[in-house]
Amino acid sequence: MTGVTDRTETAAHPAPEAAAAEHVDRAGTAQPDPRTVERSAVVDLAAIRRNVRALRARVAPAALMAVVKADGYGHGMLPVARAALDAGADWLGVAHVSEALTLRSAGLDAPLLAWLHTPGTDFDAAVDTDVDLGVSGWELQPIAAAAARRGRAARVHLKIDTGLGRNGCTAEEWPALVRAALDHEAAGRVRLVGVFSHLAVADELDRPETDTQVAAFRAAVAVAEGAGARLEARHLANSPAILSRPDTHFDLVRAGVSLYGLSPLPGVGSAELGLTPAMTLRAAIANVKQVPAGQGVSYGLRYHTRAPSALALVPLGYADGVPRIAADAPVLIGGHRHRVAGRIAMDQFVVDLVDPAPADPAALLGTDAVLFGDPATGAPAVEEWAAAAQTINYEIVTRIGARVPREYRHAGDAR
Ligand SMILES: *Cc1c(COP(=O)(O)O)cnc(C)c1O
């Protein structure tokens, strides 16, 4: 990966339209550098690396798992995984074995855990490629059978439900699951590597349930170790717990949204947490026109201009993952924050350039409209789009669609 113009990580973030970009497709192959990228999610891999280093420093001596499921929270699984490992992440984590196999096929051989399975999951392939497997109960038997077929031990992490009520083994069934795993270990079919659990309310700092979950987790670990488990990794913390509860760090933490520079804590910004948002969603403005007061805008005509003004057309819509209900969300155009006017459509939405009115609206044609990015650069925060869409930052970035090219910055600099 060559052709990166800006190798200094401390350099100001380049404006999306300014710096020469390295274009890497989602398989990680360098692409010809197009002169103009009309619409893109720009992903700053230097920000990913910076976030990994900041999170590792925060949790040391615990190790860091970079959670790259859901196409790296919409940022692109392979480039993010490479950047995270490059910056010192110790593990990769995904939900599905299919995601894990994609990482292995790309040549990534780091410790890798997948935790959400169905009876159709390809455990044979997981065993063949050294993918660690989360086990909540029923999976143990088919995983052990796959290991026997493949002639090598499956690496498993038993999951205890400490209160989330989603996946995980109940406290009642836990001793039996531990015993079954250790029996398989004695027979060479399984290596019981870890015990883990997932937190329900770590983003709400005043809720008592996290204490209950930590206590239940310690008890489950004690049962496993008491039964003879030799655990390499006890892990509980997600991003909110990484950032607010050091007592949840244990041997390993699983960093998802914070890896991408986004805050999991309501009302706390990325910068306050020492994190840098990695994704900027932007598009070149497709049309600008002058309209009189009272002009209706977009389907339903729910918005009317209050005064003569210029309307800018942004070529991103709900088919690109821009939430349809986010009418009134902020957009940075020509150095000023404006608002979405009227309904967001499938392919496009309109911005009313009313306050402040640009001196030369026509000059804005082809310039960038920035929906969100790093607020330190003047871009709206992804959290503002989340608020406008009545959701969380996680959902905004993970739903940016396949029609939006990902454009990678700083892919090549090693540190
Ligand atoms: C997605 C996921 C994470 C990451 O959560 P964040 O809040 O994004 O850090 C961690 N653990 C499990 C089991 C997950 O499913």
The ligand as an SDF file (V2000), in Angstrom:
LIG
                    3D

 15 15  0  0  0  0  0  0  0  0999 V2000
  -20.5320   -6.0140   19.6860 C   0  0  0  0  0  0  0  0  0  0  0  0
  -19.9820   -6.6100   20.9160 C   0  0  0  0  0  0  0  0  0  0  0  0
  -18.9630   -5.9470   21.6470 C   0  0  0  0  0  0  0  0  0  0  0  0
  -18.5050   -4.5480   21.3370 C   0  0  0  0  0  0  0  0  0  0  0  0
  -19.3650   -3.6360   21.9980 O   0  0  0  0  0  0  0  0  0  0  0  0
  -19.0650   -2.0670   21.9650 P   0  0  0  0  0  0  0  0  0  0  0  0
  -20.0620   -1.4810   22.8870 O   0  0  0  0  0  0  0  0  0  0  0  0
  -19.2590   -1.6330   20.5520 O   0  0  0  0  0  0  0  0  0  0  0  0
  -17.6630   -1.8960   22.4290 O   0  0  0  0  0  0  0  0  0  0  0  0
  -18.3810   -6.6190   22.7040 C   0  0  0  0  0  0  0  0  0  0  0  0
  -18.8040   -7.8730   23.0470 N   0  0  0  0  0  0  0  0  0  0  0  0
  -19.7890   -8.4960   22.4100 C   0  0  0  0  0  0  0  0  0  0  0  0
  -20.2090   -9.8440   22.8510 C   0  0  0  0  0  0  0  0  0  0  0  0
  -20.4350   -7.8920   21.3350 C   0  0  0  0  0  0  0  0  0  0  0  0
  -21.4380   -8.5090   20.7080 O   0  0  0  0  0  0  0  0  0  0  0  0
  1  2  1  0
  2  3  1  0
  2 14  2  0
  3  4  1  0
  3 10  2  0
  4  5  1  0
  5  6  1  0
  6  7  2  0
  6  8  1  0
  6  9  1  0
 10 11  1  0
 11 12  2  0
 12 13  1  0
 12 14  1  0
 14 15  1  0
M  END
$$$$
